[in-house]
Amino acid sequence: MKEEDKLLKKVGTGNPFTAPDGYFEQLTSEVMNKLPEQEAPRFVMKEVTMWDRVKPWAYMAAMFVGAALIIKVASRNPDPFEDKQVAGTDVAATADSEVVYDGYIDYAVNQSMLDDYALYMYLTDASVD
């Protein structure tokens, strides 16, 4: 604090900036006099066309069509065999084998508590006799 007090005594606390007398009273009139004269803006009435009237309805219809397409694409069934028919018959009925994922097979084998030979005999339908 001692250094600050010394500086304040040395420099002082007064405002060093001053403006001429009456400067701010005349400032507004001087600025307005320096501006160029401009013509008042004219408002022109634009004729409303048929497209201007229909445009909001067309945009709204396009929005609903786009939303319907997005919903249709998003709600498609990812299973390629479901809802498809070949020559009037179901694809799953005409297939010779069924698609089974390895994860299901591993789970079934682990839960069956069968050894490899018994599992082989069961899957090949061989008789133990």
C-alpha positions as CSV (number, residue, x, y, z in Angstrom):
1,M,0.0,0.0,0.0
2,K,2.9,2.4,0.6
3,E,4.0,2.2,-3.0
4,E,0.4,2.9,-4.2
5,D,0.1,5.9,-1.9
6,K,3.4,7.3,-3.2
7,L,2.3,6.9,-6.8
8,L,-1.0,8.6,-6.1
9,K,0.7,11.6,-4.5
10,K,3.2,11.8,-7.4
11,V,0.6,11.5,-10.2
12,G,-2.6,12.7,-8.6
13,T,-6.2,11.4,-8.8
14,G,-7.6,14.0,-11.2
15,N,-8.9,13.2,-14.7
16,P,-6.3,14.3,-17.3
17,F,-8.7,14.3,-20.2
18,T,-10.8,17.4,-20.9
19,A,-13.2,18.5,-23.6
20,P,-13.8,22.1,-24.9
21,D,-16.7,24.0,-23.3
22,G,-20.0,23.3,-25.1
23,Y,-18.6,20.4,-27.1
24,F,-21.3,17.9,-26.3
25,E,-24.2,20.4,-26.7
26,Q,-23.2,21.1,-30.4
27,L,-22.1,17.5,-31.2
28,T,-25.5,16.2,-32.3
29,S,-26.2,19.2,-34.7
30,E,-22.7,19.0,-36.2
31,V,-22.9,15.3,-36.9
32,M,-26.4,15.7,-38.5
33,N,-25.1,18.5,-40.7
34,K,-22.3,16.4,-42.0
35,L,-24.6,13.5,-43.1
36,P,-25.6,13.5,-46.8
37,E,-29.2,14.2,-47.6
38,Q,-31.2,11.0,-48.4
39,E,-34.5,10.5,-49.9
40,A,-37.1,8.9,-47.7
41,P,-37.5,5.2,-48.6
42,R,-40.5,4.3,-50.7
43,F,-42.5,1.3,-49.9
44,V,-43.6,-0.6,-53.0
45,M,-46.5,-2.9,-52.8
46,K,-45.5,-6.3,-54.3
47,E,-48.2,-8.2,-56.1
48,V,-48.9,-11.5,-54.5
49,T,-48.7,-14.3,-57.0
50,M,-50.4,-17.7,-56.9
51,W,-47.0,-19.4,-56.0
52,D,-46.6,-17.1,-53.0
53,R,-50.0,-18.2,-51.7
54,V,-49.4,-22.0,-52.4
55,K,-45.7,-22.1,-51.3
56,P,-46.4,-22.8,-47.6
57,W,-48.8,-25.6,-48.4
58,A,-46.4,-27.1,-51.0
59,Y,-43.5,-27.1,-48.4
60,M,-45.7,-28.7,-45.8
61,A,-46.8,-31.4,-48.2
62,A,-43.2,-32.1,-49.1
63,M,-42.3,-32.4,-45.4
64,F,-45.0,-35.0,-44.8
65,V,-44.0,-37.0,-47.9
66,G,-40.4,-37.0,-46.7
67,A,-41.4,-38.0,-43.2
68,A,-43.6,-40.9,-44.6
69,L,-40.6,-42.1,-46.7
70,I,-38.3,-42.0,-43.7
71,I,-40.7,-44.0,-41.6
72,K,-41.2,-46.5,-44.4
73,V,-37.5,-47.0,-44.8
74,A,-36.8,-47.2,-41.1
75,S,-39.6,-49.7,-40.5
76,R,-38.4,-52.2,-43.0
77,N,-37.7,-55.7,-41.8
78,P,-34.0,-56.6,-41.9
79,D,-34.7,-60.3,-42.2
80,P,-34.4,-61.1,-46.0
81,F,-36.4,-64.3,-45.8
82,E,-39.5,-62.9,-44.1
83,D,-42.4,-61.7,-46.2
84,K,-40.8,-62.9,-49.5
85,Q,-42.3,-65.5,-51.7
86,V,-41.0,-67.4,-54.7
87,A,-43.6,-68.6,-57.2
88,G,-46.3,-68.5,-54.6
89,T,-44.5,-70.5,-51.9
90,D,-42.7,-69.4,-48.8
91,V,-38.9,-69.2,-49.1
92,A,-38.4,-70.7,-45.7
93,A,-40.5,-73.7,-46.7
94,T,-38.5,-74.4,-49.8
95,A,-35.1,-74.1,-48.2
96,D,-33.3,-77.4,-47.6
97,S,-31.5,-76.2,-44.5
98,E,-32.0,-73.7,-41.8
99,V,-29.6,-70.9,-41.0
100,V,-28.4,-71.3,-37.4
101,Y,-25.8,-68.9,-36.0
102,D,-22.7,-70.3,-34.3
103,G,-23.6,-68.5,-31.0
104,Y,-26.8,-70.5,-30.7
105,I,-25.0,-73.8,-31.4
106,D,-22.2,-73.1,-28.9
107,Y,-24.8,-72.3,-26.2
108,A,-26.9,-75.4,-26.9
109,V,-23.8,-77.7,-26.8
110,N,-22.6,-76.2,-23.5
111,Q,-26.0,-76.5,-21.9
112,S,-26.7,-80.1,-23.2
113,M,-24.0,-81.8,-21.0
114,L,-23.3,-84.3,-23.7
115,D,-19.9,-85.6,-24.6
116,D,-18.7,-85.4,-28.3
117,Y,-19.7,-88.9,-29.2
118,A,-23.2,-88.7,-27.8
119,L,-23.7,-85.3,-29.5
120,Y,-22.5,-86.8,-32.8
121,M,-24.8,-89.7,-32.6
122,Y,-27.7,-87.4,-31.8
123,L,-27.0,-85.0,-34.7
124,T,-26.6,-87.8,-37.3
125,D,-29.5,-89.9,-36.0
126,A,-27.3,-92.9,-36.0
127,S,-28.4,-95.8,-33.8
128,V,-26.2,-96.9,-31.0
129,D,-27.1,-100.6,-31.5
